[in-house]
């Protein structure tokens, strides 16, 4: 028997064709509104780009572990609550856990070098190890730093920065990247020491705008 898919049967009384559970089209619990996803970055930040242990560039309890914490601000000085901060760095010996390192992939106990964290609580936090110095391609060494990508509302592509450390003044003075910046520009790339690590805020625009890298 053939059925016409456009033929709608007559409905004589209200009915609920599915279970009444969530995701069925019928709510059986109070409905709570959340933050509306932005049009440019969308819900993907919350759904597909982070994972439960994303904040751990180093395993919990790893000797020498530090917490890197901070906030992301927009041009009006308001905290961005749905940004994502992604980090990649060398281990304390200056090696990268990647086969693409021309010196060969390094292996440091308890360290993977890569992390992602959201700012849903108002700030991001990442547990990691302080990186060592790596060659600068000119015969010298770069100062210890962490490479960072920031994804946020209104940004069609990531912005890329580096985080240096305030207690590495001698190494910072020799760094080829920092030497090319003004004092005010360098200040926007330096993390301050805290009791259990470092703090670094990102300013996407405004008077304190962080220096971004063209990559």
JOZI-V409255 format. One record per residue. N is the residue number from 1. RES is the residue in one small letter. PSI is psi in degrees with one decimal (999 if undefined). NEAR is the number of other ideal C-beta (glycine too) atoms within 12 Angstrom. D_FIRST is the distance of its C-alpha to the first C-alpha in whole Angstrom. Layout:
N;RES;PSI;NEAR;D_FIRST
N;RES;PSI;NEAR;D_FIRST
This chain:
1;x;128.1;3;0
2;x;147.5;5;4
3;x;132.1;8;7
4;x;113.1;8;10
5;x;-15.7;7;13
6;x;-6.1;6;15
7;x;116.0;8;14
8;x;123.4;8;17
9;x;150.4;11;16
10;x;132.6;6;20
11;x;120.5;9;22
12;x;-14.1;6;25
13;x;154.4;6;27
14;x;142.6;7;28
15;x;160.5;10;26
16;x;102.8;14;27
17;x;-15.3;11;24
18;x;-170.5;13;26
19;x;-20.6;11;29
20;x;4.0;14;32
21;x;167.5;12;33
22;x;149.2;14;35
23;x;4.3;11;33
24;x;-6.6;12;30
25;x;-5.6;12;31
26;x;126.0;16;33
27;x;132.6;14;36
28;x;3.3;14;38
29;x;164.2;10;41
30;x;141.7;7;44
31;x;127.1;9;43
32;x;131.1;8;46
33;x;140.9;6;46
34;x;-172.7;11;48
35;x;130.7;16;49
36;x;128.2;12;47
37;x;147.7;16;47
38;x;161.2;23;49
39;x;-24.2;12;47
40;x;-39.8;17;49
41;x;-27.8;26;49
42;x;-168.6;21;46
43;x;-0.8;17;44
44;x;-30.1;18;45
45;x;-43.2;33;48
46;x;-27.9;23;47
47;x;-44.8;14;44
48;x;-8.2;14;45
49;x;-4.3;22;48
50;x;165.3;26;50
51;x;164.3;17;50
52;x;-37.9;9;52
53;x;26.2;17;55
54;x;-27.2;25;55
55;x;-6.7;33;58
56;x;88.0;29;60
57;x;-26.6;41;62
58;x;147.3;34;64
59;x;146.0;21;63
60;x;133.6;15;64
61;x;-1.8;11;68
62;x;131.8;22;68
63;x;133.5;15;72
64;x;6.0;22;73
65;x;145.2;25;70
66;x;155.7;33;70
67;x;127.2;30;68
68;x;117.8;40;67
69;x;153.8;31;66
70;x;179.3;36;66
71;x;160.9;31;64
72;x;125.7;41;63
73;x;145.5;29;64
74;x;-174.4;28;63
75;x;-20.5;19;65
76;x;1.9;13;66
77;x;11.7;17;67
78;x;145.9;19;64
79;x;134.2;24;62
80;x;114.3;37;59
81;x;-4.0;26;57
82;x;32.8;35;54
83;x;162.9;42;56
84;x;133.9;39;55
85;x;125.5;46;58
86;x;131.4;33;58
87;x;151.0;40;61
88;x;134.8;29;62
89;x;167.7;41;66
90;x;162.6;35;68
91;x;178.2;34;69
92;x;-20.5;28;73
93;x;0.8;24;74
94;x;16.3;26;73
95;x;154.3;26;70
96;x;137.6;29;66
97;x;58.6;27;64
98;x;136.6;19;62
99;x;-12.7;12;62
100;x;-10.4;11;63
101;x;120.7;20;66
102;x;-17.9;13;68
103;x;-5.3;16;71
104;x;151.0;12;68
105;x;132.0;17;65
106;x;157.0;27;67
107;x;108.8;17;67
108;x;129.0;29;68
109;x;126.4;18;68
110;x;13.4;22;65
111;x;129.3;33;64
112;x;-15.4;30;61
113;x;-4.9;35;63
114;x;137.5;29;60
115;x;156.6;34;58
116;x;135.7;31;56
117;x;146.7;38;57
118;x;167.7;35;55
119;x;28.1;36;58
120;x;-27.8;23;55
121;x;2.8;17;58
122;x;-21.1;19;61
123;x;158.4;26;62
124;x;158.1;40;61
125;x;136.2;31;62
126;x;133.3;41;63
127;x;124.3;31;64
128;x;-171.5;47;66
129;x;147.7;38;69
130;x;127.5;37;72
131;x;154.7;41;72
132;x;-179.0;28;74
133;x;145.5;28;76
134;x;157.1;32;74
135;x;146.5;19;76
136;x;2.9;20;76
137;x;-2.1;11;76
138;x;16.6;12;79
139;x;-4.5;9;81
140;x;-165.0;17;81
141;x;140.8;25;79
142;x;152.8;30;76
143;x;153.7;36;77
144;x;131.4;37;74
145;x;162.8;38;71
146;x;130.5;41;68
147;x;134.5;31;65
148;x;135.4;41;63
149;x;136.7;30;60
150;x;127.6;42;59
151;x;135.3;36;55
152;x;168.8;37;55
153;x;141.8;29;54
154;x;0.0;22;54
155;x;116.6;28;55
156;x;-23.0;13;53
157;x;163.1;15;54
158;x;159.4;26;57
159;x;145.1;30;60
160;x;133.0;25;63
161;x;176.8;37;66
162;x;147.1;39;68
163;x;117.9;45;70
164;x;178.6;40;73
165;x;132.5;34;76
166;x;-27.9;23;79
167;x;19.9;19;81
168;x;47.6;29;80
169;x;-41.8;17;83
170;x;-45.0;15;85
171;x;-38.6;29;82
172;x;-37.5;30;80
173;x;-22.9;18;83
174;x;-9.6;21;83
175;x;129.0;30;79
176;x;-32.1;23;78
177;x;-48.9;29;76
178;x;-31.1;31;77
179;x;-22.3;20;81
180;x;3.8;13;79
181;x;158.0;23;78
182;x;166.6;12;80
183;x;-41.8;14;81
184;x;-39.2;14;79
185;x;-42.6;22;76
186;x;-37.5;24;77
187;x;-32.6;22;77
188;x;-7.5;29;73
189;x;7.7;39;72
190;x;126.4;36;74
191;x;141.6;38;73
192;x;146.5;21;76
193;x;141.8;20;76
194;x;-178.3;18;75
195;x;-35.5;10;76
196;x;18.6;15;73
197;x;-124.3;29;72
198;x;157.1;33;72
199;x;135.3;25;71
200;x;116.7;40;69
201;x;145.9;36;68
202;x;127.9;44;66
203;x;111.7;31;66
204;x;-29.5;32;64
205;x;179.4;21;66
206;x;-173.0;16;69
207;x;-31.1;12;73
208;x;24.6;20;72
209;x;131.3;22;69
210;x;145.2;37;69
211;x;124.9;29;70
212;x;150.7;24;67
213;x;139.4;22;67
214;x;101.4;8;65
215;x;999;12;63
